[in-house]
Each structure stands twice: as structure tokens, then as C-alpha cells.
Amino acid sequence: MMSHDMACKPALLTLTAVVIGLLPPVTFATSPLGFRATITRARRYPGNYSAAARRDGRRLASLSNAAAGGARTSTGSSSRGLLQALVENGAGAYHMTLSIGTPPLAFPVILDTGSDLTWTQCAPCAACFAQPTPLYDPAASSTFSSLPCASPPCQALPSAFRACNATGCVYDYRYTAGFTAGYLAADTLALGGASFPGVAFGCSTASGGDMDSASGIVGLGRGTLSLVSQLRVGRFSYCLRSDADAGASPILFGSLANVTGGKVQSTPLLQNPVARRGPYYYVNLTGITVGATDLPVAFGFTASGAGGVIVDSGTTFTYLADAGYAMVRQAFLSQMADVQTVSGAPYDFDLCFAAVAAGADVPVPRLVLRFAGGAEYAVPRRSYFDAMDERGSVACLLVLPTRGVSVIGNVMQMDLHVFYDLDGGAFSFAPADCATL
């Protein structure tokens, strides 16, 4: 087996998490082309912003390394980057419940639009992290099968961390704060009212790390092993609530996934010109407006495939490449010159201001993101600027600098119906009351 260093991101303990409730499964033969499940917040928002920013950092490094090295996975450093992106999934922690096997075993997994591989811990397990549900037992499922090395799902795994033995197609992921190792298998998977036979997944028999009360990961990226690719649904959408006490809202797949109305904005999905088979949802962020100032920002790809902008469910905040962030930062400083700045270091943020009086809103310019095709997103204040403590004495910009790939995180996606149209090659969004979808 092969091993590689990577940063294991424990799932976010204090910001938003959701659980997708499983409905009574039906068979694939009678399932409609579209199906839905419910999204329920498992943790209050806002929470500990500082912890979230620190945890985002390792995931950002993984995403950037993987994007830049995705076309060169035969090399050690590039393989580590791609490996990190496949397993590094806990920064923003949204959980969905699915079931595997016949009879089905239901368990929570971390939802991630930034990776492809779906995996869970399996019995017998030589060394596994604690999880809230029993281990999936292949011997107890009448529809289980291990996958041989010649199978298409096994070939879809980068060669750098797959191998063959008597078990079949095996993998061994090693990273800084944990590991997972096991073999590829196939079984019936049930989700949100539909069941699907023969879905490939990772069956981990040795794992270590903190998965924040999840039993594995479900990948909703753009690659071959992704759940949306295997189920051939072609599209999905979700709505993330900002209300800490809000109830359920949906995630929709296939023909049920759509966003309509006069406020819908759409922009093309891009492919990384180097790592064209990567899992990430790239969009072309063509400009940013702060207050009344249009900034000439650029977030293109480099010759090595670095750069670009992705929409990611597993990153909490929004991160802009250094040059673009510097312009955004300066625009806020210029337009808030009469507001006292304070150090953001205690909160792990960069640009922070003192409130005139505790609990009083700091006056802040509007923020608008502009995308290719004319789409614009007027970001709600709470999704880019918020108080850091209960007293409201300090408020910070919830946008941070990064090197490499820029990321639109899940806080900036709140109270939006976001639609990933893989078949149509578009990303769409519109303001929404998640409870009405």
C-alpha cells in the first residue's frame, strides 16, 4: 500500500452543519428521475468564527494543491494534493444521511461538493475512529460485492494511491492528522426516497482522525466516482438557511432540481484547463464591487492550472487570491475610514473594526460579486461582515486572502437556492426562503 501526507480537517464544530433525513427507500426501477431529501441544521450559526477560519486553512491548502497538480498525479507532490482534496472534507461540515446494503444500514456522512469518492467505515475494522452508528458489515448485505482492479471505478482512482491484492482494488490514504485505508466495493445505496443498485464506494477497514460524528464522506463533485455522476442525475440543488432556529429545507436531485423566478442569476461552469477531470465546480468571477467602486479583479488560471474560483460546500468562509483580496481590503478601508480598525488576530481574521457602541452595527459598504454571463450576487451583509463576539464590540470582514484557488464558501451561499447543472454546464442561484422549496 502507498501512503501520503495530508491534512485531516475535522468537521466544523461550531458553524453550520446539516443532516439530510432519509425517506423510505424505493427501488431504482420505480424511482423517478428526480428525488429529494431534507436538510436540517445540526449546529447553530454563527458559532466560533475563529475555529472555523483555522480549520478552513488546511482545506484551502488541499484544494489549491490538488487543483494545481491534478494533471500530474503520477508525481509524489501532485498525488498528495489530489489525495488531500479527496479526503479533506470537514471544514464546513454538512451531514447527509444515506444507507448502504440489503437490508439497508443508515448513517450520517459529510457532504462535499469538492470531492468525488464516497466512503464509510466497514467491519471488520482493524482501527477505526468512533462513529455514531454501527459499522457497515459487508457480510450482512446480500447485495454487496468487492470491485476488481480492472473495474472502471477502480481505474477512476488515481494510480498514486490505489493498489491490487487478493481483496481487489485497495486504497491507502495517509494524511497529517489521520488516515483511511480499505477497498472499493459496490452495493445498493438509498437516499431521499430512492435506492440505486451497484453504487461504487470506499469500504474503509482502518481509519483515524476526527469526523465530527459522521461515519464517512459522500462526494458530490464533478468526477467519475462522484455520487451525482454514478447516479447520472445530471443536476442537483440545495438551500442553506442562516436562521439558527430554522427547520428543514431540501436538497434536490435530477429533474426536481431547478431554480426559477425573476431573480435567478446564471453563470457557466468552467473546467480547469490542466486538470480537466477534477471534481471542482469552477466559475468565472469577473469583478467585485465594494460600495460604489468597481474593482478590476482577475481570478484566471495559471499555466499550471492554479488559480480560478470554485464554489465549495466544505469551506466555511470566502477566500480570494492575494491580489484580488488586497483590492477588496483597500476598498473597505477607504470607504470605512471613519471607523476604527482593530486587530483581527484574536479572531483569526484580517480586517476588523470596532463598533461605535457595543451591539451597534458597524456601517459597511455593500459587496457585489459579478460573474461571466452577467450574473451578479449582492451579498447579504451577514454573509460577508459580522460581529465576532456576543457583545458586538468587534465586527470583521468574512472574506480572507489565500494563495492559489479562490473559494466561495458556504456562509456566502446561505439563504440562496443554488443549482449545479452538470448537463447544462451552468451554476445558478437566487435568493430563497428555504422552507418554501
URZI-V43445 format. One record per residue. N is the residue number from 1. NEAR is the number of other ideal C-beta (glycine too) atoms within 8 Angstrom. Layout:
N;NEAR
N;NEAR
This chain:
1;6
2;7
3;6
4;13
5;6
6;14
7;12
8;14
9;13
10;12
11;16
12;18
13;10
14;8
15;15
16;15
17;13
18;13
19;11
20;16
21;9
22;12
23;8
24;4
25;11
26;8
27;7
28;8
29;4
30;5
31;12
32;8
33;6
34;11
35;13
36;11
37;15
38;12
39;18
40;11
41;12
42;7
43;12
44;6
45;11
46;7
47;12
48;8
49;15
50;11
51;11
52;16
53;14
54;8
55;14
56;16
57;8
58;13
59;17
60;14
61;10
62;15
63;18
64;14
65;16
66;16
67;19
68;15
69;16
70;16
71;9
72;7
73;12
74;7
75;8
76;7
77;8
78;16
79;15
80;12
81;16
82;15
83;16
84;15
85;16
86;13
87;14
88;17
89;13
90;18
91;16
92;16
93;16
94;14
95;16
96;15
97;13
98;13
99;13
100;14
101;14
102;8
103;6
104;11
105;13
106;9
107;14
108;11
109;15
110;16
111;13
112;13
113;11
114;15
115;14
116;14
117;12
118;15
119;11
120;15
121;14
122;14
123;10
124;5
125;12
126;6
127;6
128;13
129;10
130;3
131;12
132;7
133;9
134;6
135;10
136;15
137;10
138;13
139;6
140;7
141;15
142;4
143;9
144;11
145;7
146;13
147;13
148;8
149;9
150;5
151;11
152;6
153;13
154;14
155;8
156;9
157;13
158;9
159;7
160;13
161;12
162;12
163;8
164;7
165;6
166;3
167;6
168;13
169;15
170;14
171;14
172;11
173;13
174;8
175;16
176;8
177;8
178;11
179;12
180;14
181;12
182;13
183;13
184;17
185;14
186;12
187;15
188;14
189;12
190;13
191;15
192;12
193;11
194;12
195;13
196;13
197;7
198;7
199;14
200;12
201;14
202;14
203;14
204;15
205;12
206;12
207;14
208;9
209;12
210;10
211;13
212;12
213;8
214;15
215;12
216;14
217;14
218;12
219;15
220;12
221;14
222;10
223;12
224;9
225;13
226;13
227;12
228;13
229;12
230;10
231;10
232;5
233;11
234;8
235;15
236;13
237;13
238;12
239;14
240;15
241;12
242;11
243;5
244;8
245;3
246;10
247;5
248;8
249;14
250;12
251;13
252;14
253;14
254;14
255;6
256;10
257;14
258;8
259;12
260;5
261;6
262;3
263;6
264;10
265;11
266;8
267;13
268;10
269;13
270;8
271;7
272;14
273;6
274;11
275;11
276;8
277;6
278;13
279;12
280;14
281;12
282;11
283;15
284;11
285;13
286;6
287;10
288;14
289;12
290;12
291;8
292;4
293;9
294;6
295;12
296;6
297;12
298;6
299;12
300;6
301;10
302;8
303;5
304;6
305;15
306;11
307;11
308;13
309;12
310;15
311;12
312;15
313;14
314;18
315;16
316;14
317;13
318;12
319;14
320;14
321;13
322;9
323;8
324;14
325;14
326;9
327;12
328;14
329;12
330;8
331;13
332;13
333;10
334;8
335;10
336;12
337;6
338;3
339;10
340;5
341;8
342;8
343;5
344;11
345;5
346;6
347;12
348;9
349;14
350;9
351;11
352;15
353;13
354;11
355;14
356;6
357;5
358;7
359;6
360;8
361;7
362;12
363;5
364;10
365;10
366;9
367;12
368;10
369;11
370;10
371;14
372;9
373;7
374;5
375;11
376;9
377;9
378;7
379;11
380;9
381;8
382;8
383;11
384;12
385;11
386;10
387;10
388;11
389;7
390;4
391;7
392;12
393;8
394;13
395;13
396;15
397;12
398;14
399;11
400;14
401;11
402;14
403;6
404;12
405;16
406;14
407;14
408;13
409;14
410;14
411;13
412;12
413;12
414;14
415;12
416;11
417;13
418;13
419;14
420;14
421;13
422;11
423;6
424;6
425;7
426;10
427;14
428;12
429;13
430;12
431;6
432;11
433;6
434;14
435;9
436;5
437;10
